[in-house]
Amino acid sequence: MVFSSIPFLYYFLPAVMLVYFAAPGKLKNGVLLLFSLLFYGWSEPRLLALMVATILLFYLCGLAIGKTRRRSFLVLGTVLGVGLLAVFKYADFFIGSVNAATGLSLPMLRLALPVGISFYTFQCLSYIVDVYRGSVPPQKNLVSFGAYVALFPQLIAGPIVRYAHVARELESRCHTWEDAAQGARRFLVGLGKKVLLADNFALLIRLFRESGEKSVLFYWMYAAAFTLNIYFDFSGYSDMAIGLGRIFGFHFEENFNYPYLSRSVTEFWRRWHMSLGSWFRDYVYIPLGGNRVSRPRWFLNILTVWLLTGLWHGAAWNFVLWGLLFAALLLLEKALPGIQKLPRWLCHGYVLLVIAMSFVLFNADSLSQASSDYRALFGFGGLPVVTKVTLYYLRSYAVLFLLGILGATPLPRRIGARIAASRAGTVLTGLFLAAVLLVCTAYMVDGSFSPFLYFRF
Amino acid sequence: MKKMLLCLGSLWALLALAAWFLPARAVDDAERRPLAQHPKTSLQTVLDGSFQSGFEDYAQDQFPLRQTFRQLKAVFHTYVLNQKDNNGIYMADGFAVAQEYPLKEASLEHALSRLEYLHKKYLQDSRVVMAVIPDKNYYLAPESGQLSLDYDALFEKCRLPWAENLDLTGTLTAEDFYRTDTHWRQERLFPAANAICQALGVTGPDPADYTVEALARPFYGVYYGQAALPMEPDTMYLLRSDLLSQCTVYDYESGQLLPIYNERKLTAKDLYEVYLSGPRSLLTITNPGAATDRELILFRDSFASAITPLLLTDYRTVTLVDIRYIQTDMLSRFLDFHGQNVLILYSALVLNNSTTMK
């Protein structure tokens, strides 16, 4: 079940809200856990046992670590958690790579990838590490811990919520009109980003892939469309997750901060998928020594973190290369600090070009497709510069591109804030949000269903 | 803030309540399709995921005010996002048009191979006329900057070496098609019908012999529902004549004699079925008032239903064969091919989507 669907918006969500707000305070976590398991089981009924096992495993590990302070329980939890992730997500990639390198024909496992496994595994790992470090006490209530791991707003596509950030709210949280209103507003903004922008860009990308009359310009439109598509898709989901969390009394950390305004790749990664970046920083990079080590070791640390970041996104060589590309770019920026002193427009242009090109690699089905995409983008694909078909789609999607570009800046938020501060602000904001709800519903009813890109991670 | 949330929440809750408690509908008239119903609930269907996918279809199909929401989406998509088409349908000069693009070579090859087979098996001794009906896209796409298939290539590929190939493009304009439907308007087909009759060497229809009768019921064509944009319905007209009133139509499927215009279809979902009773695999029209004893076999799609009444003047019988609904090998069980005139009349739309031609 996805947030941007009729079953979620008009069946699941009303049911969970009705039961949740009717339930007394001490039962609220239980309600959230039950509905979260229902939410997860809707997509993955056969893998529900894996989710329950994961909750039990990390719950017991947390208790054992808290009680004994023994490193062995941390190692055990980490090995089992990473092991599950490795088996379900990476085993076939590993077997395929071994087969390709050695000529063997080891059989593939062909296991279904549990939705959101990368997200909830990372949350659990951060929990046991934080308990081991003594930053948080272990959660003794299994229901509360289960509600944390399986919490449906952020279960399957993040943001990666650390236990420490919500530990207090798991125990006791307030539900205010203000929070509910802000949460609803944030949810609807995210819904609009996903349904009206991301899904329409996804349609253009599908049309591009299906088209038999491509051109150099069409490839650039594709690169731009995917760059905007992935941003609105993922940040839209994060907005919805944060909004839902707030309705239920949780305050999740932000996951995006206008990443396409960045003036360097380093800055981009401070603004893009912030919960993942900070997770790798706190649980991999710094424990490896960070930058307080010898220069070669520091290089190795950066390579390790970005190799893992690439692999986190997917079990394929294009994701590995994608991660390593960013390692190289970050090292380059550290070696050439003067880059940031270039004119602003040049810095923005550099970042946007690099990011768009990186997403071409990211979205390729294989390295050979990525190579063919790059050749076509730079005029070596034997394609015409422009065709009638390209111009048709350019005209048809011009407004969407304009909205997408403006939507990736703080301008809409500033306009929204100015309107909200005006005398008729509440009415206008309410009307705008109602319109977003109705138009998004209209798109969902018309069947433009499209799964979230980050579900596959 | 509280008031805003209450208003917004009420709107959302109202829609949710309607979704939960309104009774399910069986059919969507505008889209002309059955709507998904509530799936069977069992442990097996839940575990294999079919309940979930069935429920998602059900929730989407049975959503309250479904057509209003589809219209809202179409209006937003077209007028706010300025998209040139909505679900492959675009508006041009008040016409809703299916964006037929690109030319599907494999489909065309399939259609031509079926026609080649018909020729070898049945039509060696016949005078054959082949005509491709251009659809609205042919006339409206260039001026509205829309994508369209390569019609020149399609017409060229459809030139059959064993037939007289007739170009109908000059006999039609966009106005000869319904605004809300894929089909052409019978009352405007005299030029096309005369061109066909001339190619077949028979007398064409004289407009003076016909009276035009408007049907009272408005015609909401197939694109009306698909486009979901605000449009006025079409008016459908029937051409009446003494000659047509004497004709009978034998339907091989039901074994019944039917009229040229089947008035039982005046209440059908698709009003176009009034012409020759809609989709039928095999029909023979007997024309007692024919000026000659000539016979015509017409291989056709639904477009022929409207024009055939205009081709009858000289033909004692006209047999209409729709090989989308009957195997070509079975035709000899019903028909005797003995050098009759043959007309192959297919729309570009069917040739470009010919997988159903048997």
Interface residues (C-beta under 8 A of the other chain):
Chain A: M1 S5 I6 P7 L9 Y10 Y11 P14 W42 S43 P45 R46 W177 E178 A180 A181 A184 L196 N200 G212 E213 K388 V389 Y392 R395 S396 Y397 A398 V399 L400 L403 T426 V427 T429 G430 L433 A434 L437 L438 V439 T441 A442 Y443 M444 V445 D446 G447 S448 F449
Chain B: M1 K2 K3 M4 L5 C7 L8 G9 L11 W12 A13 L15 A16 A19 W20 V46 L47 G49 Q52 F55 E56 A59 Q60 F63 R66 F69 R70 L72 K73 A74 F76 V80 L81 N82 Q83 K84 D85 N87 P102 G145 Q146 L147 A228
